[in-house]
Amino acid sequence: MHVSNKSIDVIKNKFPFVKYNKPFICDICHFVKQKRLLFLLSASKSKICFDFIHVDVWGPYSSSSIHGHKYFLTIVDDYSRYTWVFPLKQKSKVVKILENFLFLFKHNLRQQLK
């Protein structure tokens, strides 16, 4: 399950530097119910950190965490493969976490990368 187009529109309004190819149809989503997925090697790779990030929301998990989290937001930097995982009690919190993540990137991480 991916971040919805509506959520992306909210993010883009606050962070115009975010690029998103719309409409996005993920071929993998059609195969999610299968027991085994084939992962093909990507022909493209970013040349710098945060040039391209992968964002995915998954859940609900069958049992909640000790703190009641059933959903998870995963963000992966394509270049470094550095991964952030955010536990969520509600899927509706994705937009706020992405906003905070992008704010952190825009104001802190981007300056360190220059």
N, C-alpha and C positions, 0 to 999 in steps of 0.2 A: 504494500500500500504506500502510495506516495503523498507528499504534501499536495493538497488540492490546488487547482488553478486559482480559486478564490483566495486562498491563503497567500499564494505567490503575488497576486495583485495587491494585497495589503502590504506585503513586504516591499514590493517595487515602489509603491507610493511614498514610503518612508526612506527607502534606500535606492535612489535612481540608478546607482552604479551596478545594481544586480541585473544580470542579463538572463533571460529565460526564453526559450524557443517554444512558442505556443502555436497550435495545440500540440501537446506532448502525449504520445501514446507509447506506453512501455510494452514491448513485446513479451518481456519476462512475466508481466502480470497475468498473461493468459495461461501461463504454465504453473502458476503458484501452487495449485492444488496437487500437482504431481509430486511423487515421492523423491524424484531425483532430477535435478536441473543440470543442464550442460552450460558451463561457463566458457565462453569463447574468449580468446586473447584479444585485447583491444589493440587496434592499429594506431591509435593516437595516445599521446601522453603529454601532460602539461610540462612546460619548461621552467616554471617557477611556482613557488608555493602560493596557494590561494588563487591561482589562475582559473581553476575549475574545482568545484566541490560536489560531492555526491551527497544527497540528503534522502533519508528514508525513514518512514514511520512504520513501526510494526507493533502488532497487538490486536486485540487483547490477548495476553498470555493466559493460559488456563488457570494459573494460580497467581495471586498477587504477591509482591515482595513483602518483606517484613514491615515496610512502611506504607504498603497499600498501592504500590505502582504496578500497573498492568500493561502499560504501553511504553515504548522506547523510541526515542529519536536518535538516529545515528547520522553523524556528519563525518565524511572522509575527505581529506585533502587529496586530490588526484596525484599531485607531484610527490609529496612526502609519504603518503598513505597514513599520515597521522589521523587518528580516529577519536572522536568525541562521542560518548553515549550519554544521553540524558534520560533518566527514568521519569515517567509521567503517570500521574493518577488519572488524568483525563486527556484525551486526544486534542481537545480544544486548546490546550496550553502550547501547542506546537508553534503557533504564530509568535507568541510572546518570547519563547526561547530563541527562535530564529532571529527576531528583532534584536534581542540582547547579544546574541552571538555576532551578528553583523555589526552592531554598534561597537563591540569590543574589537573586531577586526578593523573597522574603519578608523577608529581613534587610537588604537594601540599597536596591534600587530602589523598593520600596513606600514607604519613609520619605522618599525624595526626591520622590515624587509627591504627598505630603500637603501 
